[in-house]
Amino acid sequence: MTKELLIEIGVEELPAIPFLKELPNIKTKWHKVLQEYRLDGEFEFYYTPRRLVFLHKNFSISQPDSTVEFIGAPKHVALKDGAFTKAALSFAGKCGISESELKFKEIDGKEVLFYEKELKGEASKNLLGDMIEKFLLSLSFGKSMRWGNGEFEFIRPVRSFLCIFGDEFVEFEKFGVKSEGSTYPHRSISYDKISIANIDEYFSGSKSRGIILDANERRAIVLAAFDEISKKNGVQIEIDEELLDEVVTITEYPTALLGEFESEFLQIPSEVIITSMKENQRYFPVFKNSKLSNHFVVVSNAISNDSALIVRGNEKVLRARLSDAMFFWQSDLKAEFSPEKLKNITYLKELGSIYDKELREVRVAQILGKMYKDRLENEVGKDFNAKLERAVMLSKADLTSGMVYEFTELQGIMGHYYARAKGEDEAIVTAIKEQYLPDGEDAQCPSGVFSSVVALSSKLDALLGLFSVGKIPTGTKDPYALRRAANGVIRIVQNMGFEFDIVKVLEELKDGYKEFDTSILEEFILDRLYVFFDVNSSIVKACINSGKRDINELGKAINALAKISKDDEFKENFSTFKRLANIIKDSEILNVNENLIKNEYEKALNDKFGALDKKEGDYEGRLNELFGLKDSIDGFFDNVMINDEDPNIKANRIAIIGQIYKEFLKIADIKEISF
């Protein structure tokens, strides 16, 4: 028999970001508790910043009856000289039975103490308090608060429990709070609890209490209001999905309102205004004719008949923020824009100041400049070396600015504004802006060769410098974001089509750092290819094991092999080449001696291989040609005895198939591929 079950856990306002990180796990963790108590079933989950709500349409009134088996010591241990031992008596106590009830059963060929007990299922209403407590304690938000006398701990203090099972209010006390037949309405309506008669009333009356339980409904309300504001005012609202998630999470009854700020603030770089809006106030920026407007949208959680009052309050707060930003902007423009102050900022104790880092980056940039000389000259002119040095030395200069001190996420962005204001070359300005790209999985890469070299210099210096002083990522720990730096190197190299042999590059750059085994860094960068390419990992391994170390060429080979492997017939055809690789894996591969070819099938295979184009660079074409040898290889295997009595003929036959393997090896080691 089942009944409807409603659980509401009332809390003080949940912080959005920690809650959103744990949100994907909440249903799973409640399911786990349900399973542990043998009461699993379907449910709906709702949340607002002040409540977590579970609704079960059909919740069992009790646990199912079950059978518990107890298995004890073997008979020769439990029974000595016809009397039960201490081990047997202890087993009886554990099972709650008398000595006379002890019995043995053969399990896996051994006689052991055995007892089977029927357990009647507990009434669900008696378990709900413990289940809710266990669920709340299973949630992980990173940080918790203590309240009361310090004995209770959760992300925010628990303030109420409402638990209705059918037509019954379930009573329990957890976290110092007793469950009651009431709930807190929106704060704009009342600070006191409101009684709830039943589950239907809880849901049907939620909006009258100022509560929209469904987060998807709150999101839809916000987006509809955005659309109305946009149409009415002829503007476009920038919808940041992460910010939208936040405002949906921190509101119970959202209202989107359009506010305005003084147009004089628009002289501040738009990134500053937008960052201030989003990070500090959770406002949405507004654009008109593709330009930032002196408007913003606030999603208010207040229920009020005077929305103008809400708008004015938010305008006042933003005005203060933008006034500070204006002060920083104007002060920074008056200050000298140079790297000198970076001497006073420590990068890492073992690696000196950020100024020292810039000097190392200049050396890296100049070495890369030699590698890509023609492309750099074509893009920025013959004085590219001087420009590279200037760009690198100025790249971190904005770290000493007031604006970046206030908005650390704008480093690089502000630097490019200051460089432009000081009349720096536009290539330098752009390189400063793009130095941290790509800064995420889907982020753009630097737009040109010059900017790419500057960005590579920063990332390569970080990798070489930190590896040289033993700051190597372990497990999931990567405090210096070196995996992201390695991913950035790979993406830039591929995006620009740079020749980039990782072994040669590291060999040339290593002299600027403390001596260390660069093969460790080489392996670290190559390991990033496994997560960088969304393909079968054995394909990546096969290409790496070819010995190829040019990152760009490795990428081309991986993509080509991955594409071909998706062909419907590939797996079936591949078995032929796997067999070929396994046959010759421990053999010395010599040159083919055509005078020793005796069989028409070995001659056919050798001739067909000799006719292949083997065109360098075209990995897909070369692979298709090699896989096109399948029928000839099958004919060879079916009609040629490799292990001929004549050792010379045997070696020559191995050489015939070995040359095919060696040609594959220029692209990938086929014996490493698995499906």
Secondary structure as GFF3:
##gff-version 3
##sequence-region A 1 675
A	DSSP	beta_strand	2	11	.	.	.	ID=ss1
A	DSSP	alpha_helix	16	36	.	.	.	ID=ss2
A	DSSP	beta_strand	44	48	.	.	.	ID=ss3
A	DSSP	beta_strand	51	60	.	.	.	ID=ss4
A	DSSP	beta_strand	66	74	.	.	.	ID=ss5
A	DSSP	alpha_helix	75	78	.	.	.	ID=ss6
A	DSSP	beta_strand	79	80	.	.	.	ID=ss7
A	DSSP	beta_strand	83	84	.	.	.	ID=ss8
A	DSSP	alpha_helix	86	95	.	.	.	ID=ss9
A	DSSP	three_ten_helix	99	101	.	.	.	ID=ss10
A	DSSP	beta_strand	104	107	.	.	.	ID=ss11
A	DSSP	beta_strand	110	119	.	.	.	ID=ss12
A	DSSP	three_ten_helix	124	126	.	.	.	ID=ss13
A	DSSP	alpha_helix	128	138	.	.	.	ID=ss14
A	DSSP	beta_strand	145	147	.	.	.	ID=ss15
A	DSSP	beta_strand	152	154	.	.	.	ID=ss16
A	DSSP	beta_strand	158	165	.	.	.	ID=ss17
A	DSSP	beta_strand	168	169	.	.	.	ID=ss18
A	DSSP	beta_strand	173	174	.	.	.	ID=ss19
A	DSSP	beta_strand	177	178	.	.	.	ID=ss20
A	DSSP	beta_strand	182	183	.	.	.	ID=ss21
A	DSSP	beta_strand	194	195	.	.	.	ID=ss22
A	DSSP	alpha_helix	199	204	.	.	.	ID=ss23
A	DSSP	three_ten_helix	207	209	.	.	.	ID=ss24
A	DSSP	alpha_helix	215	233	.	.	.	ID=ss25
A	DSSP	beta_strand	236	237	.	.	.	ID=ss26
A	DSSP	alpha_helix	241	249	.	.	.	ID=ss27
A	DSSP	beta_strand	255	260	.	.	.	ID=ss28
A	DSSP	three_ten_helix	263	267	.	.	.	ID=ss29
A	DSSP	alpha_helix	270	275	.	.	.	ID=ss30
A	DSSP	pi_helix	276	281	.	.	.	ID=ss31
A	DSSP	beta_strand	284	288	.	.	.	ID=ss32
A	DSSP	beta_strand	291	300	.	.	.	ID=ss33
A	DSSP	alpha_helix	307	334	.	.	.	ID=ss34
A	DSSP	three_ten_helix	340	344	.	.	.	ID=ss35
A	DSSP	beta_strand	346	348	.	.	.	ID=ss36
A	DSSP	three_ten_helix	349	351	.	.	.	ID=ss37
A	DSSP	beta_strand	352	353	.	.	.	ID=ss38
A	DSSP	alpha_helix	354	371	.	.	.	ID=ss39
A	DSSP	alpha_helix	373	380	.	.	.	ID=ss40
A	DSSP	alpha_helix	384	395	.	.	.	ID=ss41
A	DSSP	three_ten_helix	397	400	.	.	.	ID=ss42
A	DSSP	alpha_helix	402	406	.	.	.	ID=ss43
A	DSSP	three_ten_helix	408	410	.	.	.	ID=ss44
A	DSSP	alpha_helix	413	421	.	.	.	ID=ss45
A	DSSP	alpha_helix	426	434	.	.	.	ID=ss46
A	DSSP	alpha_helix	449	468	.	.	.	ID=ss47
A	DSSP	alpha_helix	482	496	.	.	.	ID=ss48
A	DSSP	alpha_helix	502	509	.	.	.	ID=ss49
A	DSSP	three_ten_helix	510	512	.	.	.	ID=ss50
A	DSSP	alpha_helix	518	532	.	.	.	ID=ss51
A	DSSP	alpha_helix	537	544	.	.	.	ID=ss52
A	DSSP	alpha_helix	551	565	.	.	.	ID=ss53
A	DSSP	alpha_helix	570	584	.	.	.	ID=ss54
A	DSSP	three_ten_helix	594	596	.	.	.	ID=ss55
A	DSSP	alpha_helix	600	610	.	.	.	ID=ss56
A	DSSP	alpha_helix	619	627	.	.	.	ID=ss57
A	DSSP	alpha_helix	630	639	.	.	.	ID=ss58
A	DSSP	alpha_helix	647	665	.	.	.	ID=ss59
A	DSSP	three_ten_helix	670	672	.	.	.	ID=ss60
###
